[in-house]
């Protein structure tokens, strides 16, 4: 019986280590996913900034044309 108890503790520790290994892998996957989301967000912010710049330029051109035609 004492032999079973002696084997039980290392077995439980092994199972805990396996669970921790799985959690570490899941955490690494989550971090990778977050990095992908951050990258996508940065790309969208850059695109929005570019679009805002183009819209500003179009607005200036329209204003200039309005001045020329006297509107």
N, C-alpha and C positions, 0 to 999 in steps of 0.2 A: 504494500500500500504506500509506503514511504517513497518507493521508486516512482510510482504514478504521480505523486505530488511533486517530486523533483522534476519530472518531465513536463508537468503541467505549466509551471512558471515559464521555462524557456519557450514552450509552444505559444503561450499567450503573448510573450514579448515578440516572437517572430510574427505573429498575426498583427500586432500593433505596428511593427515596422513596415509590414506590407501595406497596411492601411495608410500609414504616413507617406509611403512612397507614392501611392495612388493619389493622395491629396496634393502632394508636391507636383505631380504631373498635371493634375487638373488646374492647379494654380498657374503653372507655366503656360498652359493653353489659354487660360483666361487673360493673362498678361499679354500674350501674343494678340489675342482678339482686341484688347483695349488699344494696343499699339496700332492695329489696323484701323480701328475707328478713329483714332487721333489723326492718322495719316489722311483718311478720307475727309475728315472735317477740315483739316488744313487745306486740302485741295479745293474743297467747296468754298472756303473763305477766300482763297486766292481768286477763284473764278468770280465770286460776287464782287470783289474789289475791282477786278477787271471790267465787269459789266457796268458797275457804277461809274467808272472812269469813262467808258464809251457813252453812257447815257448823258453824262455831264458834257461831253464834247458835242453830242447831237443837240443838246439843249442850247449850247452857245451858238451853234450854226443856225438853228431855227431862229433864235433871237436876232442874229445878224441879218438873216433873210427878211424877217419881219421889219427891221429897221429900214432895209433897202426898199421894200415895197410900201412902206409907210403905214403899216398896220398898227 
